[in-house]
Amino acid sequence: ITLKMGIENLLRHYIPEVTEVRPVAV
C-alpha cells in the first residue's frame, strides 16, 4: 500500500463523496 493510496482510503472513509469527485486511478 502506497502513501497516496493510504491517504485516499482515509479520504474515502471520512468523505465517501471523494470517490466521485476524485476517483482513484484504476
N, CA, C and O atoms as a CHARMM CRD file, in Angstrom:
* protein
*
  104
    1    1 ILE  N      0.85400  -1.20800   0.00000 PROA 1      0.00000
    2    1 ILE  CA     0.00000   0.00000   0.00000 PROA 1      0.00000
    3    1 ILE  C      0.88500   1.25100   0.00000 PROA 1      0.00000
    4    1 ILE  O      1.81000   1.38900   0.80100 PROA 1      0.00000
    5    2 THR  N      0.56300   2.15300  -0.92900 PROA 2      0.00000
    6    2 THR  CA     1.36000   3.36500  -1.03600 PROA 2      0.00000
    7    2 THR  C      0.78500   4.46000  -0.16000 PROA 2      0.00000
    8    2 THR  O     -0.36000   4.37400   0.28400 PROA 2      0.00000
    9    3 LEU  N      1.58800   5.49800   0.09100 PROA 3      0.00000
   10    3 LEU  CA     1.12700   6.61000   0.92700 PROA 3      0.00000
   11    3 LEU  C     -0.08400   7.28000   0.29300 PROA 3      0.00000
   12    3 LEU  O     -1.03400   7.64900   0.98200 PROA 3      0.00000
   13    4 LYS  N     -0.03900   7.43800  -1.05200 PROA 4      0.00000
   14    4 LYS  CA    -1.14400   8.07900  -1.76100 PROA 4      0.00000
   15    4 LYS  C     -2.42400   7.26400  -1.58500 PROA 4      0.00000
   16    4 LYS  O     -3.49300   7.82000  -1.33400 PROA 4      0.00000
   17    5 MET  N     -2.30700   5.95800  -1.71900 PROA 5      0.00000
   18    5 MET  CA    -3.48200   5.09600  -1.57400 PROA 5      0.00000
   19    5 MET  C     -3.99900   5.16200  -0.14100 PROA 5      0.00000
   20    5 MET  O     -5.20800   5.16400   0.09100 PROA 5      0.00000
   21    6 GLY  N     -3.08700   5.21600   0.80800 PROA 6      0.00000
   22    6 GLY  CA    -3.48200   5.28000   2.21300 PROA 6      0.00000
   23    6 GLY  C     -4.26800   6.54700   2.50100 PROA 6      0.00000
   24    6 GLY  O     -5.29300   6.51600   3.18300 PROA 6      0.00000
   25    7 ILE  N     -3.77400   7.66800   1.97000 PROA 7      0.00000
   26    7 ILE  CA    -4.45900   8.95100   2.18000 PROA 7      0.00000
   27    7 ILE  C     -5.81500   8.93800   1.50600 PROA 7      0.00000
   28    7 ILE  O     -6.80000   9.40600   2.07700 PROA 7      0.00000
   29    8 GLU  N     -5.87400   8.40100   0.28200 PROA 8      0.00000
   30    8 GLU  CA    -7.15000   8.37000  -0.43800 PROA 8      0.00000
   31    8 GLU  C     -8.13100   7.44300   0.26700 PROA 8      0.00000
   32    8 GLU  O     -9.33600   7.69700   0.27100 PROA 8      0.00000
   33    9 ASN  N     -7.62000   6.36800   0.86300 PROA 9      0.00000
   34    9 ASN  CA    -8.50200   5.46800   1.61800 PROA 9      0.00000
   35    9 ASN  C     -9.09300   6.20400   2.81100 PROA 9      0.00000
   36    9 ASN  O    -10.26700   6.03200   3.13600 PROA 9      0.00000
   37   10 LEU  N     -8.27000   7.03100   3.46700 PROA 10     0.00000
   38   10 LEU  CA    -8.76800   7.80700   4.61100 PROA 10     0.00000
   39   10 LEU  C     -9.81500   8.80500   4.14100 PROA 10     0.00000
   40   10 LEU  O    -10.84600   8.99000   4.78700 PROA 10     0.00000
   41   11 LEU  N     -9.53900   9.45300   2.99700 PROA 11     0.00000
   42   11 LEU  CA   -10.48700  10.43900   2.47200 PROA 11     0.00000
   43   11 LEU  C    -11.80100   9.75400   2.13600 PROA 11     0.00000
   44   11 LEU  O    -12.87700  10.29100   2.39900 PROA 11     0.00000
   45   12 ARG  N    -11.70500   8.55100   1.54700 PROA 12     0.00000
   46   12 ARG  CA   -12.93200   7.83500   1.17600 PROA 12     0.00000
   47   12 ARG  C    -13.67900   7.38400   2.42800 PROA 12     0.00000
   48   12 ARG  O    -14.90800   7.31900   2.43200 PROA 12     0.00000
   49   13 HSD  N    -12.93800   7.07500   3.48800 PROA 13     0.00000
   50   13 HSD  CA   -13.57000   6.60900   4.72400 PROA 13     0.00000
   51   13 HSD  C    -14.32900   7.74600   5.40300 PROA 13     0.00000
   52   13 HSD  O    -15.45300   7.56200   5.86900 PROA 13     0.00000
   53   14 TYR  N    -13.70700   8.91500   5.45300 PROA 14     0.00000
   54   14 TYR  CA   -14.33900  10.04900   6.13100 PROA 14     0.00000
   55   14 TYR  C    -15.23800  10.84000   5.19700 PROA 14     0.00000
   56   14 TYR  O    -16.22200  11.44000   5.62900 PROA 14     0.00000
   57   15 ILE  N    -14.88900  10.83900   3.89100 PROA 15     0.00000
   58   15 ILE  CA   -15.69400  11.57800   2.90700 PROA 15     0.00000
   59   15 ILE  C    -15.98400  10.66900   1.71600 PROA 15     0.00000
   60   15 ILE  O    -15.27400  10.71900   0.71200 PROA 15     0.00000
   61   16 PRO  N    -17.02500   9.83500   1.82200 PROA 16     0.00000
   62   16 PRO  CA   -17.38200   8.87500   0.77000 PROA 16     0.00000
   63   16 PRO  C    -17.55300   9.54000  -0.58600 PROA 16     0.00000
   64   16 PRO  O    -17.35200   8.90200  -1.61900 PROA 16     0.00000
   65   17 GLU  N    -17.92200  10.81800  -0.59400 PROA 17     0.00000
   66   17 GLU  CA   -18.16400  11.51700  -1.85300 PROA 17     0.00000
   67   17 GLU  C    -16.87600  11.71800  -2.64400 PROA 17     0.00000
   68   17 GLU  O    -16.90900  11.95200  -3.85200 PROA 17     0.00000
   69   18 VAL  N    -15.74500  11.62600  -1.95400 PROA 18     0.00000
   70   18 VAL  CA   -14.46300  11.88100  -2.60900 PROA 18     0.00000
   71   18 VAL  C    -14.20800  10.89500  -3.74700 PROA 18     0.00000
   72   18 VAL  O    -13.46400  11.19400  -4.68100 PROA 18     0.00000
   73   19 THR  N    -14.82800   9.72100  -3.66200 PROA 19     0.00000
   74   19 THR  CA   -14.63500   8.71300  -4.69900 PROA 19     0.00000
   75   19 THR  C    -15.22400   9.19000  -6.01800 PROA 19     0.00000
   76   19 THR  O    -14.75700   8.80600  -7.09100 PROA 19     0.00000
   77   20 GLU  N    -16.25500  10.03100  -5.93300 PROA 20     0.00000
   78   20 GLU  CA   -16.88300  10.52800  -7.15100 PROA 20     0.00000
   79   20 GLU  C    -16.19600  11.79800  -7.63100 PROA 20     0.00000
   80   20 GLU  O    -16.07000  12.03500  -8.83300 PROA 20     0.00000
   81   21 VAL  N    -15.75400  12.60900  -6.67900 PROA 21     0.00000
   82   21 VAL  CA   -15.08300  13.85600  -7.03500 PROA 21     0.00000
   83   21 VAL  C    -13.66000  13.57400  -7.50900 PROA 21     0.00000
   84   21 VAL  O    -13.21900  14.09600  -8.53300 PROA 21     0.00000
   85   22 ARG  N    -12.94700  12.73800  -6.74700 PROA 22     0.00000
   86   22 ARG  CA   -11.57900  12.38800  -7.12100 PROA 22     0.00000
   87   22 ARG  C    -11.44600  10.87300  -7.17500 PROA 22     0.00000
   88   22 ARG  O    -10.98100  10.26000  -6.21400 PROA 22     0.00000
   89   23 PRO  N    -11.84600  10.26400  -8.28000 PROA 23     0.00000
   90   23 PRO  CA   -11.76700   8.80400  -8.40700 PROA 23     0.00000
   91   23 PRO  C    -10.32000   8.32400  -8.34700 PROA 23     0.00000
   92   23 PRO  O     -9.42500   8.94600  -8.91800 PROA 23     0.00000
   93   24 VAL  N    -10.10200   7.21300  -7.64800 PROA 24     0.00000
   94   24 VAL  CA    -8.75500   6.66200  -7.53900 PROA 24     0.00000
   95   24 VAL  C     -8.34300   6.06900  -8.87600 PROA 24     0.00000
   96   24 VAL  O     -9.13900   5.40200  -9.53700 PROA 24     0.00000
   97   25 ALA  N     -7.10400   6.31000  -9.27500 PROA 25     0.00000
   98   25 ALA  CA    -6.61500   5.79200 -10.55700 PROA 25     0.00000
   99   25 ALA  C     -6.76100   4.27400 -10.59100 PROA 25     0.00000
  100   25 ALA  O     -6.35900   3.58500  -9.65300 PROA 25     0.00000
  101   26 VAL  N     -7.32800   3.76400 -11.65400 PROA 26     0.00000
  102   26 VAL  CA    -7.56500   2.32600 -11.76800 PROA 26     0.00000
  103   26 VAL  C     -6.27000   1.63500 -12.17400 PROA 26     0.00000
  104   26 VAL  O     -6.24400   0.41300 -12.32700 PROA 26     0.00000
